[in-house]
Amino acid sequence: MAITLSVVVILGVLLALLIRYKSLGLGAAAIAVLFGFYLANTDARHTINDLTAAVTRAISGH
C-alpha cells in the first residue's frame, strides 16, 4: 500500500515541530513562510519543483 503526502503538509508538520521544540522562534518561522510565498512567485519555482520531484522519485525507487 502506497501512502502519499503533500510536500506542503510534510513541511508544515516539520515547521510546527521546530516551533514546538523551540528550535525555531515564531519570528524566524514567519520569515521562512513569507520567503516560501515570495519564492513561489519567482522563476526558481520550476527548478525547485523539478528537484523535489527528482528526490522523491529517487527515494521511492521509481
C-alpha positions in Angstrom: 0.0 0.0 0.0 1.4 3.4 -1.0 0.9 6.4 1.2 1.2 9.8 -0.4 1.6 13.1 1.5 1.7 16.6 0.1 5.1 18.2 0.5 3.3 21.2 1.9 1.8 19.0 4.7 5.2 17.5 5.5 7.0 20.9 5.6 4.1 22.3 7.7 4.5 19.5 10.2 8.3 20.0 10.3 7.8 23.7 10.8 5.3 23.1 13.6 7.7 20.7 15.3 10.6 23.2 15.1 8.4 25.8 16.7 7.1 23.4 19.4 10.5 22.3 20.5 11.9 25.9 20.4 14.4 25.1 17.6 12.8 27.9 15.6 11.2 31.0 17.0 8.0 32.5 15.8 9.7 35.4 14.1 12.0 33.0 12.1 9.1 30.8 11.2 7.2 33.8 9.9 10.2 34.8 7.8 10.5 31.2 6.5 6.8 31.1 5.5 7.0 34.6 3.8 10.2 33.6 2.0 8.4 30.5 0.7 5.5 32.5 -0.6 7.8 35.0 -2.4 10.0 32.3 -3.7 6.9 30.6 -5.2 6.3 33.7 -7.4 9.8 33.6 -9.0 11.2 31.5 -11.9 13.0 29.4 -9.3 9.8 27.5 -8.5 10.2 25.3 -11.6 13.7 24.3 -10.6 12.6 23.6 -7.0 9.7 21.6 -8.2 11.9 19.6 -10.6 14.4 19.0 -7.8 11.7 17.9 -5.3 10.2 15.5 -7.9 13.7 14.0 -8.7 14.4 13.5 -5.0 11.0 11.9 -4.4 11.5 9.6 -7.4 15.0 8.6 -6.1 13.6 7.9 -2.6 10.7 5.9 -3.8 12.8 4.0 -6.4 10.8 4.9 -9.5 
